[in-house]
């Protein structure tokens, strides 16, 4: 593995496996990883038509202590899928393996290697690759991407996370500060001690202190402090830099989805909601790429960029009556949301979403609450629309599919933008 990674990076993760996990807690909870939700992968990468059978293959490249590997393996437990967990740290792999043993997961293969060695490992092709928080720690991130693309199936997808520049402004000032304070120190323990002293003494005017509500890693013990503030190899990206690298240079389609918030932080109208200043009309006419770059600067809260990469757009299409709409990430049901809209006296209706903190006026249309009432995760739009047309008040002049899709579009756009409504062709 010589030359395929920085020796300091390997030393860090051998001494401080990341993220810090206690395998003995595995029986108490399953930790989900946002991008690795199979319903989301299906919606954004396989047009809602993937059943995850027939020898589906997954690579977790830079799997660390196993969060993504365990979550994917649990979801795929009853299939013939194979998950390959690849990481350069023996200490991290040991933690991940123990977690899998406690869960009784036998569908994982373990490899201690750098992802840059993928061309010589002859692992075959993968349908899905998770690479979260890895490429930004390589001396040449593009070399890492090329290695991943070399083992990605033609119709496969990558779920990736890299650091975001603007939201980590204070982080990079702290990294520079600690480099100056630590000087020639190389011992991990001494560098950590200095970092803890600095964190305890920061004045409120410091940029890291001002933006500390955006960052939590330094509260996760020594491994978190070191990974956030003392890492030897760390770079970040803006939206425009990601498009230049991934789309312009490699022809890849990008679908952003921030953890817990979906595409909302990349949509200017939702970043500013409920305020809708007039300049948004002009922004809405710009290409999506430019709108997303504007949203990143407007919001300032993106500390990472999480996204899917595919060779061409393969998002499940809204407007096809054969697709099944379903709710995800929250226990809300269609009838419950329908009842909320029905009881509201606000004009326009204001959607208040507590988990994302977004409140925005929405056009719920004439039929929106009736469509929601019949969404159960099993019925297709065709079946839902037939039930809506059967409502007594619509029988005399039943709306056609095109009318119903157009009427429901604003509600769907919002619910899909925050990843609470997705589409599939595979019924539950």
Order of alpha helices (4+ residues) and beta strands (2+ residues): alpha-alpha-beta-alpha-beta-alpha-beta-alpha-beta-alpha-beta-alpha-alpha-alpha-alpha-alpha-beta-alpha-alpha-alpha-beta-beta-alpha-beta-beta-alpha-alpha-alpha-beta
